[in-house]
Amino acid sequence: MRRHCVYLAVIANLAIANLTGADWKPLFNGKNLDGWEIVGDGVWLAMSDGTLLGERRPARTQPMPGADSITRAQYNGWRDQQSWLYTTRNDYAEFDLHVEFWTRVMGNSGVSLRDPSRAKCGITAPPDTKCTPSKAGYEIQINNQYPDPHPTGSIYGLVDAKIGAQKDNEWNALDIESRNDLIRVKLNGVVVAEHPGDPLRPKIGPIGLQLHDQFCVIMFRNIRIRELP
């Protein structure tokens, strides 16, 4: 009987280990951008401590703030032009994703799921909001006091996140569950949003990280994924 109990305990411990982290894999290696593709004019860097830094470097041909020769509409189009970093893989389906992020005051970013267009409509100036990643697939919002009604953790355009879980101006952790019939978002361990998904939107696609506008600065670390069989 004792040997049988020990055997069952070993099996139970192995099962718990499998559920709690044995099958998690890093999505960013902390050294370079292998496995990722820059979309738009963003500058993405792997820092020496393994942090992923994203910031903007607009092309010289674009209108710049303060230029006398541009209109307000041109300036707004330049200001709101997005940039993204996408995985080169485009077949992520059901998975758990963990990311930790920091962004400046008034910062805005996001995590893209299942967007086969790879932000084609977001990197134009101005962006075509009818087919940006939050419409072509799904976007999990990141917002640090940006004047946008959708708080961090929102499944953009589908359900707004509960407030109170975010630590403004500090590092925060997002955990995203992507399932065929469910998207669930945890912010610092608290479930803040969930939605069954739009049946007309893709079930698989790449994973993306956003630079929302020309003034965006964002950092990510401990990016890891656990894919379901």
ZASEMI-73035 format. One line per field, with one value per atom (N, C-alpha, C): residue number from 1; residue in one letter; atom name; x, y, z. Coordinates in pm, whole numbers, plus 50000, padded with zeros to 5 digits. Each point is the difference from the previous one (the first is absolute). Layout:
# residues N
num <- NUM, ... $
residuo <- A, ... $
atomo <- CA, ... $
east <- X, ... $
north <- Y, ... $
up <- Z, ... $
# end
This chain:
# residues 229
num <- 1, 1, 1, 2, 2, 2, 3, 3, 3, 4, 4, 4, 5, 5, 5, 6, 6, 6, 7, 7, 7, 8, 8, 8, 9, 9, 9, 10, 10, 10, 11, 11, 11, 12, 12, 12, 13, 13, 13, 14, 14, 14, 15, 15, 15, 16, 16, 16, 17, 17, 17, 18, 18, 18, 19, 19, 19, 20, 20, 20, 21, 21, 21, 22, 22, 22, 23, 23, 23, 24, 24, 24, 25, 25, 25, 26, 26, 26, 27, 27, 27, 28, 28, 28, 29, 29, 29, 30, 30, 30, 31, 31, 31, 32, 32, 32, 33, 33, 33, 34, 34, 34, 35, 35, 35, 36, 36, 36, 37, 37, 37, 38, 38, 38, 39, 39, 39, 40, 40, 40, 41, 41, 41, 42, 42, 42, 43, 43, 43, 44, 44, 44, 45, 45, 45, 46, 46, 46, 47, 47, 47, 48, 48, 48, 49, 49, 49, 50, 50, 50, 51, 51, 51, 52, 52, 52, 53, 53, 53, 54, 54, 54, 55, 55, 55, 56, 56, 56, 57, 57, 57, 58, 58, 58, 59, 59, 59, 60, 60, 60, 61, 61, 61, 62, 62, 62, 63, 63, 63, 64, 64, 64, 65, 65, 65, 66, 66, 66, 67, 67, 67, 68, 68, 68, 69, 69, 69, 70, 70, 70, 71, 71, 71, 72, 72, 72, 73, 73, 73, 74, 74, 74, 75, 75, 75, 76, 76, 76, 77, 77, 77, 78, 78, 78, 79, 79, 79, 80, 80, 80, 81, 81, 81, 82, 82, 82, 83, 83, 83, 84, 84, 84, 85, 85, 85, 86, 86, 86, 87, 87, 87, 88, 88, 88, 89, 89, 89, 90, 90, 90, 91, 91, 91, 92, 92, 92, 93, 93, 93, 94, 94, 94, 95, 95, 95, 96, 96, 96, 97, 97, 97, 98, 98, 98, 99, 99, 99, 100, 100, 100, 101, 101, 101, 102, 102, 102, 103, 103, 103, 104, 104, 104, 105, 105, 105, 106, 106, 106, 107, 107, 107, 108, 108, 108, 109, 109, 109, 110, 110, 110, 111, 111, 111, 112, 112, 112, 113, 113, 113, 114, 114, 114, 115, 115, 115, 116, 116, 116, 117, 117, 117, 118, 118, 118, 119, 119, 119, 120, 120, 120, 121, 121, 121, 122, 122, 122, 123, 123, 123, 124, 124, 124, 125, 125, 125, 126, 126, 126, 127, 127, 127, 128, 128, 128, 129, 129, 129, 130, 130, 130, 131, 131, 131, 132, 132, 132, 133, 133, 133, 134, 134, 134, 135, 135, 135, 136, 136, 136, 137, 137, 137, 138, 138, 138, 139, 139, 139, 140, 140, 140, 141, 141, 141, 142, 142, 142, 143, 143, 143, 144, 144, 144, 145, 145, 145, 146, 146, 146, 147, 147, 147, 148, 148, 148, 149, 149, 149, 150, 150, 150, 151, 151, 151, 152, 152, 152, 153, 153, 153, 154, 154, 154, 155, 155, 155, 156, 156, 156, 157, 157, 157, 158, 158, 158, 159, 159, 159, 160, 160, 160, 161, 161, 161, 162, 162, 162, 163, 163, 163, 164, 164, 164, 165, 165, 165, 166, 166, 166, 167, 167, 167, 168, 168, 168, 169, 169, 169, 170, 170, 170, 171, 171, 171, 172, 172, 172, 173, 173, 173, 174, 174, 174, 175, 175, 175, 176, 176, 176, 177, 177, 177, 178, 178, 178, 179, 179, 179, 180, 180, 180, 181, 181, 181, 182, 182, 182, 183, 183, 183, 184, 184, 184, 185, 185, 185, 186, 186, 186, 187, 187, 187, 188, 188, 188, 189, 189, 189, 190, 190, 190, 191, 191, 191, 192, 192, 192, 193, 193, 193, 194, 194, 194, 195, 195, 195, 196, 196, 196, 197, 197, 197, 198, 198, 198, 199, 199, 199, 200, 200, 200, 201, 201, 201, 202, 202, 202, 203, 203, 203, 204, 204, 204, 205, 205, 205, 206, 206, 206, 207, 207, 207, 208, 208, 208, 209, 209, 209, 210, 210, 210, 211, 211, 211, 212, 212, 212, 213, 213, 213, 214, 214, 214, 215, 215, 215, 216, 216, 216, 217, 217, 217, 218, 218, 218, 219, 219, 219, 220, 220, 220, 221, 221, 221, 222, 222, 222, 223, 223, 223, 224, 224, 224, 225, 225, 225, 226, 226, 226, 227, 227, 227, 228, 228, 228, 229, 229, 229 $
residuo <- M, M, M, R, R, R, R, R, R, H, H, H, C, C, C, V, V, V, Y, Y, Y, L, L, L, A, A, A, V, V, V, I, I, I, A, A, A, N, N, N, L, L, L, A, A, A, I, I, I, A, A, A, N, N, N, L, L, L, T, T, T, G, G, G, A, A, A, D, D, D, W, W, W, K, K, K, P, P, P, L, L, L, F, F, F, N, N, N, G, G, G, K, K, K, N, N, N, L, L, L, D, D, D, G, G, G, W, W, W, E, E, E, I, I, I, V, V, V, G, G, G, D, D, D, G, G, G, V, V, V, W, W, W, L, L, L, A, A, A, M, M, M, S, S, S, D, D, D, G, G, G, T, T, T, L, L, L, L, L, L, G, G, G, E, E, E, R, R, R, R, R, R, P, P, P, A, A, A, R, R, R, T, T, T, Q, Q, Q, P, P, P, M, M, M, P, P, P, G, G, G, A, A, A, D, D, D, S, S, S, I, I, I, T, T, T, R, R, R, A, A, A, Q, Q, Q, Y, Y, Y, N, N, N, G, G, G, W, W, W, R, R, R, D, D, D, Q, Q, Q, Q, Q, Q, S, S, S, W, W, W, L, L, L, Y, Y, Y, T, T, T, T, T, T, R, R, R, N, N, N, D, D, D, Y, Y, Y, A, A, A, E, E, E, F, F, F, D, D, D, L, L, L, H, H, H, V, V, V, E, E, E, F, F, F, W, W, W, T, T, T, R, R, R, V, V, V, M, M, M, G, G, G, N, N, N, S, S, S, G, G, G, V, V, V, S, S, S, L, L, L, R, R, R, D, D, D, P, P, P, S, S, S, R, R, R, A, A, A, K, K, K, C, C, C, G, G, G, I, I, I, T, T, T, A, A, A, P, P, P, P, P, P, D, D, D, T, T, T, K, K, K, C, C, C, T, T, T, P, P, P, S, S, S, K, K, K, A, A, A, G, G, G, Y, Y, Y, E, E, E, I, I, I, Q, Q, Q, I, I, I, N, N, N, N, N, N, Q, Q, Q, Y, Y, Y, P, P, P, D, D, D, P, P, P, H, H, H, P, P, P, T, T, T, G, G, G, S, S, S, I, I, I, Y, Y, Y, G, G, G, L, L, L, V, V, V, D, D, D, A, A, A, K, K, K, I, I, I, G, G, G, A, A, A, Q, Q, Q, K, K, K, D, D, D, N, N, N, E, E, E, W, W, W, N, N, N, A, A, A, L, L, L, D, D, D, I, I, I, E, E, E, S, S, S, R, R, R, N, N, N, D, D, D, L, L, L, I, I, I, R, R, R, V, V, V, K, K, K, L, L, L, N, N, N, G, G, G, V, V, V, V, V, V, V, V, V, A, A, A, E, E, E, H, H, H, P, P, P, G, G, G, D, D, D, P, P, P, L, L, L, R, R, R, P, P, P, K, K, K, I, I, I, G, G, G, P, P, P, I, I, I, G, G, G, L, L, L, Q, Q, Q, L, L, L, H, H, H, D, D, D, Q, Q, Q, F, F, F, C, C, C, V, V, V, I, I, I, M, M, M, F, F, F, R, R, R, N, N, N, I, I, I, R, R, R, I, I, I, R, R, R, E, E, E, L, L, L, P, P, P $
atomo <- N, CA, C, N, CA, C, N, CA, C, N, CA, C, N, CA, C, N, CA, C, N, CA, C, N, CA, C, N, CA, C, N, CA, C, N, CA, C, N, CA, C, N, CA, C, N, CA, C, N, CA, C, N, CA, C, N, CA, C, N, CA, C, N, CA, C, N, CA, C, N, CA, C, N, CA, C, N, CA, C, N, CA, C, N, CA, C, N, CA, C, N, CA, C, N, CA, C, N, CA, C, N, CA, C, N, CA, C, N, CA, C, N, CA, C, N, CA, C, N, CA, C, N, CA, C, N, CA, C, N, CA, C, N, CA, C, N, CA, C, N, CA, C, N, CA, C, N, CA, C, N, CA, C, N, CA, C, N, CA, C, N, CA, C, N, CA, C, N, CA, C, N, CA, C, N, CA, C, N, CA, C, N, CA, C, N, CA, C, N, CA, C, N, CA, C, N, CA, C, N, CA, C, N, CA, C, N, CA, C, N, CA, C, N, CA, C, N, CA, C, N, CA, C, N, CA, C, N, CA, C, N, CA, C, N, CA, C, N, CA, C, N, CA, C, N, CA, C, N, CA, C, N, CA, C, N, CA, C, N, CA, C, N, CA, C, N, CA, C, N, CA, C, N, CA, C, N, CA, C, N, CA, C, N, CA, C, N, CA, C, N, CA, C, N, CA, C, N, CA, C, N, CA, C, N, CA, C, N, CA, C, N, CA, C, N, CA, C, N, CA, C, N, CA, C, N, CA, C, N, CA, C, N, CA, C, N, CA, C, N, CA, C, N, CA, C, N, CA, C, N, CA, C, N, CA, C, N, CA, C, N, CA, C, N, CA, C, N, CA, C, N, CA, C, N, CA, C, N, CA, C, N, CA, C, N, CA, C, N, CA, C, N, CA, C, N, CA, C, N, CA, C, N, CA, C, N, CA, C, N, CA, C, N, CA, C, N, CA, C, N, CA, C, N, CA, C, N, CA, C, N, CA, C, N, CA, C, N, CA, C, N, CA, C, N, CA, C, N, CA, C, N, CA, C, N, CA, C, N, CA, C, N, CA, C, N, CA, C, N, CA, C, N, CA, C, N, CA, C, N, CA, C, N, CA, C, N, CA, C, N, CA, C, N, CA, C, N, CA, C, N, CA, C, N, CA, C, N, CA, C, N, CA, C, N, CA, C, N, CA, C, N, CA, C, N, CA, C, N, CA, C, N, CA, C, N, CA, C, N, CA, C, N, CA, C, N, CA, C, N, CA, C, N, CA, C, N, CA, C, N, CA, C, N, CA, C, N, CA, C, N, CA, C, N, CA, C, N, CA, C, N, CA, C, N, CA, C, N, CA, C, N, CA, C, N, CA, C, N, CA, C, N, CA, C, N, CA, C, N, CA, C, N, CA, C, N, CA, C, N, CA, C, N, CA, C, N, CA, C, N, CA, C, N, CA, C, N, CA, C, N, CA, C, N, CA, C, N, CA, C, N, CA, C, N, CA, C, N, CA, C, N, CA, C, N, CA, C, N, CA, C, N, CA, C, N, CA, C, N, CA, C, N, CA, C, N, CA, C, N, CA, C, N, CA, C, N, CA, C, N, CA, C, N, CA, C, N, CA, C, N, CA, C, N, CA, C, N, CA, C, N, CA, C, N, CA, C, N, CA, C, N, CA, C, N, CA, C, N, CA, C, N, CA, C, N, CA, C, N, CA, C, N, CA, C, N, CA, C, N, CA, C, N, CA, C, N, CA, C, N, CA, C, N, CA, C, N, CA, C, N, CA, C, N, CA, C, N, CA, C, N, CA, C, N, CA, C, N, CA, C $
east <- 50083, 49917, 50087, 50106, 50086, 50064, 50047, 50062, 49899, 49876, 49894, 49974, 49998, 49975, 50114, 50123, 50115, 49992, 49960, 49986, 49897, 49885, 49895, 50046, 50078, 50050, 50094, 50085, 50093, 49923, 49899, 49919, 49930, 49947, 49931, 50095, 50121, 50097, 50042, 50014, 50034, 49888, 49876, 49886, 49995, 50025, 50000, 50111, 50118, 50111, 49967, 49930, 49963, 49905, 49909, 49902, 50058, 50104, 50048, 50122, 50055, 50111, 50092, 49987, 50094, 49993, 49883, 49985, 49996, 50037, 50016, 50130, 49996, 50118, 50016, 50124, 50019, 49960, 49928, 49963, 50102, 50069, 50110, 50123, 50111, 50117, 50086, 49965, 50074, 50133, 50034, 50131, 49988, 49904, 49984, 49856, 49971, 49862, 49976, 50080, 49974, 49857, 49927, 49862, 49898, 50048, 49911, 50023, 49898, 50006, 49951, 50079, 49959, 49909, 49883, 49904, 49982, 50033, 49994, 50135, 49998, 50125, 50049, 49956, 50043, 50145, 50061, 50135, 49987, 50034, 49989, 50139, 50035, 50134, 49995, 50090, 50020, 50107, 49963, 50095, 50083, 50108, 50095, 49940, 49893, 49937, 49888, 49983, 49897, 49867, 49991, 49877, 49988, 49878, 49971, 49951, 50070, 49965, 49949, 49885, 49945, 49982, 50044, 49980, 49992, 49979, 49974, 50115, 50018, 50094, 49936, 49923, 49927, 50093, 49953, 50078, 50010, 50110, 50021, 49898, 49939, 49904, 49864, 49975, 49871, 49993, 49879, 49987, 50033, 50071, 50043, 49925, 49981, 49931, 50073, 49923, 50059, 50034, 49992, 50030, 49890, 50038, 49903, 49918, 50052, 49938, 49895, 49974, 49904, 49870, 49893, 49868, 49978, 49894, 49966, 49968, 49932, 49966, 50126, 50098, 50126, 50073, 49999, 50067, 49933, 49867, 49927, 50027, 50006, 50030, 50138, 50098, 50136, 50003, 49933, 50004, 49943, 49891, 49926, 50044, 50098, 50048, 50062, 49955, 50046, 50127, 50064, 50105, 49985, 50047, 49981, 50123, 50009, 50098, 49920, 50012, 49921, 50090, 49947, 50069, 50002, 50109, 50004, 49905, 49977, 49899, 49861, 49913, 49866, 49891, 50036, 49903, 49974, 50011, 49966, 49848, 49953, 49857, 49953, 50002, 49959, 50126, 50009, 50122, 49975, 50096, 50009, 50124, 49986, 50111, 50022, 50125, 50037, 50095, 49968, 50091, 50001, 50115, 50011, 50038, 49939, 50019, 50019, 50067, 50011, 49987, 49922, 49993, 49995, 50043, 50009, 49862, 49995, 49875, 49938, 49871, 49926, 50036, 50057, 50038, 49883, 50008, 49896, 50068, 49961, 50056, 49895, 50040, 49906, 50065, 49925, 50043, 49899, 50049, 49914, 49991, 49879, 49975, 49928, 50043, 49927, 49975, 50093, 49984, 50082, 49938, 50076, 50058, 49947, 50049, 50130, 50037, 50121, 50000, 49888, 49986, 50013, 49964, 50011, 49925, 49884, 49920, 50044, 50085, 50042, 50123, 50081, 50128, 49990, 49880, 49981, 49982, 50016, 49980, 49893, 49880, 49960, 49960, 49992, 49955, 49856, 49970, 49862, 49938, 49923, 49949, 49897, 49956, 49902, 50064, 50134, 50064, 50133, 50017, 50118, 49997, 50109, 50004, 49885, 49943, 49888, 49872, 49998, 49885, 50029, 50122, 50037, 50016, 50043, 50013, 49951, 50090, 49967, 50120, 49970, 50107, 49969, 50098, 49990, 50068, 49923, 50045, 50101, 50097, 50091, 49988, 49970, 49969, 50050, 50094, 50047, 49959, 49874, 49945, 49986, 50000, 49975, 49852, 49967, 49859, 49920, 49978, 49927, 49906, 49874, 49905, 50024, 50093, 50022, 50122, 49982, 50113, 50080, 50115, 50086, 49924, 50019, 49933, 49873, 49952, 49880, 50026, 49899, 50002, 49941, 50086, 49967, 49879, 49901, 49880, 49895, 50033, 49905, 49957, 50095, 49965, 50109, 49959, 50096, 50038, 50125, 50052, 49950, 49990, 49976, 50122, 49977, 50112, 50038, 50120, 50046, 50115, 50028, 50108, 50134, 49999, 50125, 50077, 50133, 50091, 50058, 49946, 50044, 50149, 50067, 50140, 50096, 49952, 50085, 49989, 50078, 49987, 49870, 49932, 49876, 50008, 49918, 50000, 49864, 50002, 49880, 50009, 49890, 49986, 49877, 50021, 49895, 49974, 49876, 49959, 49927, 50056, 49940, 49943, 49869, 49931, 49908, 49956, 49910, 49873, 49951, 49873, 50013, 50124, 50018, 50133, 49996, 50122, 49984, 50094, 49996, 50130, 49989, 50116, 50011, 50119, 50031, 50105, 49982, 50096, 50048, 50128, 50059, 49923, 49960, 49934, 49850, 49942, 49857, 49932, 49894, 49925, 49929, 50033, 49942, 49911, 50010, 49916, 49994, 49886, 49987, 49888, 50014, 49903, 50005, 49886, 50000, 50065, 50028, 50059, 49895, 50042, 49913, 50013, 49890, 50010, 50047, 49995, 50043, 50148, 50066, 50142, 50085, 50127, 50086, 50018, 50026, 50028, 50151, 50080, 50145, 50065, 50127, 50073, 50127, 50071, 50122, 49968, 50102, 49990, 50081, 49943, 50067, 50007, 50098, 50018, 49997, 49929, 49969, 50082, 50038, 50038, 49887, 49918, 49873, 50014, 50094, 50010, 50145, 50024, 50137, 50069, 49925, 50059, 50008, 49978, 49991, 50138, 50013, 50115, 49945, 50044, 49946, 50113, 49994, 50095, 49922, 50052, 49943, 50111, 49962, 50094, 49923, 50074, 49940, 49883, 50022, 49896, 50008, 49897, 50002, 49862, 49998, 49876, 49990, 49877, 49970, 49890, 50037, 49904, 49925, 49871, 49919, 50018, 49988, 50012, 49894 $
north <- 49880, 50120, 50125, 49998, 50117, 50029, 49896, 50021, 50055, 49954, 50048, 50148, 50042, 50141, 50088, 49951, 50077, 50016, 49894, 50006, 50103, 50000, 50096, 50144, 50017, 50135, 50050, 49911, 50039, 50041, 49920, 50032, 50134, 50025, 50126, 50118, 49986, 50108, 50030, 49895, 50020, 50073, 49965, 50066, 50147, 50031, 50139, 50078, 49939, 50068, 50031, 49907, 50022, 50117, 50016, 50107, 50134, 50002, 50125, 50057, 49934, 50068, 49914, 49868, 49915, 50022, 50041, 50015, 50146, 50092, 50140, 50015, 50081, 50026, 50150, 50049, 50143, 50035, 50110, 50048, 50102, 50064, 50093, 49950, 49983, 49935, 50092, 50132, 50092, 50046, 49954, 50032, 50075, 49961, 50062, 49978, 50042, 49994, 49876, 49896, 49875, 49955, 49967, 49955, 50113, 50124, 50116, 50083, 50077, 50085, 50140, 50103, 50139, 50043, 50055, 50050, 50149, 50084, 50145, 50055, 50123, 50071, 49989, 49901, 49984, 49955, 50035, 49953, 49909, 49873, 49902, 49948, 50001, 49964, 49899, 49903, 49908, 50062, 50039, 50063, 49895, 50044, 49906, 49917, 50051, 49924, 49910, 49990, 49914, 50068, 50129, 50075, 50037, 49996, 50042, 50144, 50090, 50142, 50037, 50070, 50050, 50150, 50071, 50143, 50037, 50129, 50040, 50079, 49983, 50079, 50027, 50107, 50025, 50027, 49962, 50026, 50150, 50043, 50143, 50057, 49915, 50048, 50029, 49958, 50022, 50141, 50059, 50131, 49991, 50097, 50001, 50107, 49979, 50101, 50133, 50108, 50133, 50051, 49915, 50044, 50095, 50112, 50101, 49956, 49905, 49966, 49891, 49945, 49891, 50048, 49930, 50030, 49922, 50038, 49926, 49855, 49976, 49863, 49919, 50062, 49929, 49968, 50097, 49977, 49886, 50001, 49893, 49864, 49999, 49874, 49948, 50090, 49961, 49955, 50077, 49970, 49864, 49962, 49879, 49876, 50014, 49885, 49896, 49877, 49893, 49933, 49925, 49907, 49876, 49886, 49874, 49912, 49907, 49891, 49870, 49921, 49877, 49876, 49892, 49872, 49960, 49937, 49951, 49882, 49926, 49893, 50062, 49939, 50055, 49897, 49895, 49893, 49975, 50104, 49983, 49992, 49897, 49975, 50011, 49888, 50001, 49999, 50098, 50014, 50089, 49997, 50097, 50085, 50131, 50093, 50086, 50010, 50086, 50107, 50127, 50110, 50097, 50056, 50108, 50126, 50112, 50122, 50122, 50098, 50133, 50100, 50107, 50107, 50133, 50104, 50132, 50056, 50105, 50070, 50044, 49982, 50026, 49898, 49888, 49898, 49914, 49948, 49915, 49892, 49877, 49888, 49890, 49880, 49890, 49872, 49892, 49868, 49954, 49967, 49957, 49848, 49950, 49857, 49977, 49899, 49947, 50103, 50090, 50097, 49956, 49937, 49951, 50111, 50123, 50112, 50058, 49965, 50053, 50153, 50056, 50145, 50081, 49942, 50072, 50133, 50002, 50123, 50095, 49954, 50084, 50083, 49956, 50067, 50107, 50020, 50108, 50132, 50110, 50132, 50076, 50017, 49953, 49852, 49935, 49860, 49987, 49887, 49969, 49922, 50069, 49941, 49890, 49983, 49895, 49862, 49996, 49869, 49991, 50080, 49989, 49867, 49963, 49868, 49972, 50103, 49976, 49963, 50022, 49961, 49875, 49990, 49884, 49876, 50018, 49892, 50049, 49998, 50051, 50078, 50103, 50074, 50008, 49963, 50016, 50133, 50091, 50137, 50013, 50090, 50047, 50151, 50055, 50142, 50053, 50095, 50065, 50147, 50026, 50134, 50069, 49923, 50055, 50038, 50110, 50042, 49912, 49880, 49899, 49932, 49978, 49942, 49854, 49933, 49857, 49979, 49954, 49980, 49874, 49987, 49884, 49870, 49904, 49871, 49989, 50113, 49996, 49917, 49927, 49935, 50103, 50073, 50129, 49992, 50085, 50009, 49896, 49904, 49894, 50005, 50016, 50010, 50079, 50095, 50079, 49928, 50015, 49934, 50068, 49921, 50057, 50081, 50109, 50082, 49965, 50042, 49979, 49904, 49921, 49901, 50054, 50107, 50051, 50084, 49993, 50085, 50102, 50122, 50101, 50029, 50018, 50042, 49893, 49877, 49891, 49882, 49897, 49876, 49931, 49946, 49925, 49870, 49903, 49870, 49973, 49962, 49957, 49850, 49931, 49859, 49986, 49950, 49992, 49855, 49957, 49866, 50011, 49937, 50000, 49861, 49994, 49874, 50024, 49891, 50013, 50076, 49980, 50061, 50091, 50047, 50085, 50075, 50126, 50076, 50057, 49966, 50047, 50072, 50112, 50083, 50020, 49972, 50031, 50110, 50095, 50107, 49991, 49973, 49980, 49895, 49892, 49888, 50013, 50113, 50025, 49990, 49919, 49993, 50133, 50069, 50131, 50002, 49899, 49998, 49860, 49966, 49877, 50014, 49928, 50011, 49871, 49953, 49876, 50015, 50122, 50022, 50018, 50055, 50022, 49880, 49928, 49880, 50028, 50126, 50034, 50035, 50009, 50035, 49873, 50011, 49881, 49930, 49870, 49919, 49985, 50029, 49990, 50124, 50020, 50113, 50028, 50107, 50037, 50072, 50029, 50080, 50127, 50116, 50126, 50089, 50089, 50099, 50138, 50093, 50127, 50118, 50085, 50139, 50084, 50056, 50057, 50127, 50087, 50129, 50046, 50117, 50049, 50035, 50010, 50037, 49881, 49881, 49881, 49947, 49960, 49924, 49885, 49879, 49883, 49901, 49934, 49893, 49875, 49885, 49870, 49912, 49908, 49901, 49872, 49891, 49871, 49963, 50011, 49963, 49850, 49929, 49854, 49950, 49880, 49945, 49852, 49956, 49858, 49963, 49922, 49961, 49874, 49999, 49882, 49899, 49871, 49899, 50020 $
up <- 50000, 50000, 50000, 50079, 50009, 49864, 49932, 49870, 49901, 50008, 49911, 50025, 50126, 50033, 49949, 50015, 49951, 49849, 49931, 49854, 49959, 50068, 49969, 50027, 50107, 50032, 49892, 49949, 49893, 49876, 49963, 49883, 50018, 50119, 50027, 49989, 50053, 49993, 49856, 49920, 49860, 49927, 50031, 49937, 50037, 50128, 50046, 49930, 49988, 49933, 49856, 49934, 49862, 49985, 50097, 49995, 50038, 50081, 50057, 49933, 49899, 49935, 49917, 50003, 49929, 49850, 49948, 49856, 49957, 50085, 49960, 49921, 49895, 49920, 49979, 49999, 49974, 49858, 49984, 49867, 49949, 50092, 49969, 50073, 49927, 50059, 50086, 50004, 50085, 49943, 49877, 49942, 49867, 49918, 49869, 49953, 49879, 49948, 49914, 50019, 49928, 50028, 49893, 50015, 49999, 49979, 49998, 49874, 49962, 49882, 50037, 49970, 50024, 49886, 50035, 49902, 50026, 49902, 50019, 50040, 50054, 50025, 50144, 50073, 50138, 50010, 50112, 50033, 50120, 49982, 50107, 50033, 50127, 50043, 50114, 49995, 50113, 50089, 50122, 50091, 50073, 50063, 50059, 50113, 50066, 50108, 49950, 49867, 49944, 49977, 50031, 49978, 49852, 49948, 49863, 50004, 49932, 49996, 49862, 49998, 49875, 50006, 49896, 49990, 49852, 49970, 49864, 49939, 49869, 49924, 49864, 49987, 49876, 49883, 49884, 49878, 49975, 49938, 49976, 49903, 49919, 49901, 50061, 50124, 50063, 50059, 50005, 50065, 50148, 50048, 50138, 50079, 50131, 50079, 49997, 49984, 49998, 49862, 49900, 49864, 49951, 49941, 49959, 49879, 49925, 49872, 50009, 50118, 50010, 50061, 49966, 50055, 50129, 50072, 50121, 49967, 49890, 49961, 49971, 49934, 49974, 50130, 50089, 50129, 50076, 50005, 50071, 49936, 49867, 49931, 50033, 50008, 50039, 50146, 50087, 50144, 50030, 49935, 50035, 49924, 49913, 49923, 50094, 49989, 50089, 49946, 50087, 49960, 50088, 49951, 50070, 49990, 50092, 49994, 50002, 49893, 49987, 50000, 50055, 49987, 49853, 49958, 49862, 49982, 50107, 49994, 49993, 49923, 49985, 50029, 50078, 50023, 50148, 50083, 50141, 50013, 50068, 50010, 50145, 50071, 50141, 50086, 50090, 50079, 50120, 50092, 50109, 49974, 50012, 49975, 50123, 50042, 50113, 49951, 50029, 49969, 50117, 50028, 50098, 49924, 50036, 49921, 50089, 49942, 50058, 49887, 50023, 49903, 50072, 49932, 50058, 50035, 50079, 50027, 49867, 49985, 49876, 49892, 50040, 49904, 49957, 49878, 49943, 49918, 50024, 49925, 49996, 49963, 49995, 49952, 50013, 49953, 49896, 49882, 49890, 49996, 49977, 49983, 49867, 49928, 49884, 49890, 49976, 49892, 49880, 49900, 49885, 49914, 50013, 49920, 50053, 50124, 50064, 49999, 50044, 50021, 49872, 49888, 49873, 50003, 50065, 50005, 50111, 50091, 50112, 49970, 49902, 49977, 49892, 49944, 49904, 50074, 49930, 50061, 49920, 50056, 50133, 49996, 50117, 50003, 49951, 49939, 49962, 50116, 50082, 50124, 49977, 49875, 49972, 49993, 49986, 49984, 50074, 50107, 50084, 50076, 50068, 50066, 50096, 50062, 50091, 49926, 49868, 49918, 49918, 49946, 49918, 50085, 50125, 50096, 50134, 50099, 50133, 50053, 50078, 50067, 50148, 50083, 50144, 50035, 50053, 50020, 50115, 49980, 50105, 50004, 50117, 50009, 50134, 49996, 50122, 49998, 50038, 50010, 49864, 49892, 49867, 49989, 49931, 49990, 49905, 50042, 49923, 50098, 49963, 50097, 50034, 49930, 50022, 50089, 50124, 50091, 49967, 50063, 49980, 50027, 49911, 50012, 49918, 49946, 49916, 49875, 49957, 49870, 49906, 49934, 49940, 49908, 50030, 49919, 50032, 50088, 50034, 50146, 50090, 50142, 50071, 50083, 50077, 50128, 50038, 50119, 50127, 50106, 50132, 50040, 50072, 50043, 50144, 50038, 50137, 50015, 49896, 50010, 49952, 49923, 49943, 50100, 49989, 50076, 49901, 50004, 49905, 50016, 49885, 49995, 50052, 50019, 50048, 49905, 50027, 49925, 50039, 49898, 50019, 49921, 50038, 49933, 49938, 49873, 49928, 49975, 50028, 49964, 49912, 49880, 49900, 49965, 50013, 49960, 49866, 49898, 49868, 49972, 49988, 49969, 49881, 49937, 49885, 50035, 50122, 50038, 50122, 50028, 50117, 49992, 50036, 50027, 50141, 50086, 50139, 50031, 50071, 50031, 50150, 50052, 50140, 50004, 50090, 50022, 50143, 50015, 50133, 50080, 49930, 50065, 50017, 49961, 50015, 49864, 49989, 49875, 49979, 49889, 49974, 49877, 49913, 49880, 49943, 49944, 49924, 49899, 49889, 49891, 49919, 49948, 49922, 49863, 49960, 49868, 49893, 49890, 49885, 49907, 49973, 49917, 49858, 49956, 49865, 49993, 50114, 50000, 50001, 49958, 49990, 50134, 49993, 50119, 50024, 49901, 50015, 49940, 50032, 49943, 50077, 49965, 50071, 50131, 50076, 50122, 49978, 50037, 49975, 50123, 50001, 50106, 49935, 50062, 49935, 50051, 49903, 50027, 49944, 50089, 49959, 49916, 50034, 49931, 50001, 49942, 49983, 50131, 50109, 50128, 50096, 49947, 50084, 50037, 50126, 50048, 50083, 49973, 50070, 50027, 50113, 50031, 50039, 49956, 50034, 50055, 50088, 50049, 50036, 50019, 50038, 49910, 49870, 49903, 49978, 50038, 49984, 49962, 49942, 49946, 50036, 50021, 50022, 49901, 49898, 49897, 50042, 49972, 50028, 49888, 50032, 49895, 49892 $
# end
